[in-house]
Amino acid sequence: MKKTLKTLVTGLMAISCLITQNANGVTWTFTLETSGVNLAEPHEGVPAENAKWSALQLGREIAGEDDWRGFNRAMFAIQEAAMDYVATPLDHVYCSLVPKPLIRSIDNAINNSEYPIRLVATLLRGEGGCAWDETKRFAANTVLGLGGLFDPARDWFGIFSTDASLSGTFATWGIPRGPSLVLPFVPRVHVRDCAGYILDQGLDPKTYVNFFFPTGIGIGWTAALWPNDLAMAIAPWNANVKSSADPYEAYRRAIAAKTLLDEKLAVYHYMNELAANEEGARRPPVCRPPSRPAGLKGRWRDLAGYGPRAPAIDSLRVRLFAPARDNDSWWMRSSIFNGDFAKDVATRTVALDPGRPDARYGFVPAPAHAVPQQCRRLVFVIPGIGGEFDSASALAMAELVHDAGASAVTIDNPFNWRYAKSANHGILPGNLPEDARRLAAFMRAVIDDLSRDGLVDDAEVSVVGWSMGGLFVSHLAELESRGELGFTADTLLAVNPPVDFNYVISAVESFIDPAKSWSREQMLEKFVDVTPRLLVWDKLKFDSTPDVSEEDARFTVATFLVAAIPELVTCVTGEESADSPRDYLARFPKDSARHVGMKTIEGALRANAHVSVIHTWDDFLLNDGDRDFLDNALGDRITWFSAGAHCGMFHTPEFKREVLARLKLSAE
């Protein structure tokens, strides 16, 4: 059980871009590791020579074919039911009784006790240095860490765990992984790896503790540790597996990714690279941001101390935009005492079509201390393409406006698969004028729902959205200019909206183009190298940018921007899809697809005084003509930031102040 959950957490971090819908919504984790495949053996699902690599194809390569799908899905259903109806209630109780520091200390002690597994696995791989590191860790953490409750080996001496297992050892020996096999609470998804896991249990001291030291109360000591394991894993399970349109495939790919990650000991090797002070070798040096262009009509803002490097790398900084109250130091998120902002946001639903699922949204009321004028403000938050209402960035924006005294509603982006099945009435989004009409109807239903329950009264509505969410905001502005919005919007704020969707497609595809010619070996080598750099940065946030090259960052960002499309098409149409953005747009008639942009609504942008834009001058989704168009159409209703690329300045104080000023929630 313990290893199941630990494996799942790391696996989800390692492959979440392949299974998540959040894209730049933004619960951006990262496109990570794909090592560990025996390249000498044939692989299921591998593209033919010179075929195009994609995140979807990569996920299939990692997980392999599923010849025993019926059996595997049945086994997963047992695990899913146990997680939903047993583990989740137990986790709420346990985390409300046991504080977070103790939960983490117990988890450290459990990891320390599994030293024999890692020792044998590294020795059998012929990795003597790794085995010696594991031995030093065990000695230091047992003696100085009070039996492993703390990790002085890592924190004081810079000695890192390999996380090695016999599954990874067997892979290095060249043993084929065999058919996909999913068993309840067995954290492996291939026959070879399941066998390795069983042998791991024979090396785990906890396996024998129950026999020599029975509790006498009907459960073993190992089983008594399960609630602690759940506390460490339930949030990633809910956020990544349960939020996927196909939880089974999300789980299978995540576990397979973790198994591959362990084989190369990728994170361990990169942590040692960091300890050797080699961090930062891949990133371009800090560059000077541009100065205000001559003749600019919009407002210009510089970012103090931002230190731009390159557009794609800077865009990854959007991951830094998260709620300030997001890591309660004393209670886990599932505790009734947890004080994170996410706990303040109520998940609500509204029925739009009797034949379809209710549409969901998040709501947080204005704070009690807010002045009466601000209490009437209701701000809708629309994340980027595929983004969910409870993504980190959606919650961060909601927290920003909430702390300024307003109520906030967070909704899924219309390109999110759940939104499309409910609020979009099962219609593929892409004809933005029609999508905007359905979006406006959904927002009107939300306002009515909150009014019926007495949560808002005669609300003054504002809307803020970014990236593709910002493009939807601009089309809402067109509806308002024609009196078709259905409610009065005081402010419509679009942040980093793309202007010309054809140019966006070209830019994104140019980021992915280099990978189209990669061989399988090159793809795996690239991901083995990039994985730990992104994974470690995501946890440590050192120096604000990950230690990757601009080329690697371009491929990562582009992958995020297109990740939502295949799952969206599959969920709405029932067809398995590998659509690229251009393939997706081709599904729509040319006379409707041309509306996917801002230039067709120039008149509304010029005439509607309620609409404003915040953009970055170096956004790679804009060309010079797009910048001229926005600046001329909006004048002083657009604010240009000198740096930040695509949404990479969201975490800065200057951006937050500008958002509040544009939403009229604070003085400029």
Summary of the structure (lengths in Angstrom):
residues: 668
radius of gyration: 25.2
end to end distance: 53.3
largest distance: 81.2
contacts: 2376
relative contact order: 0.14
helix: 52%
strand: 8%
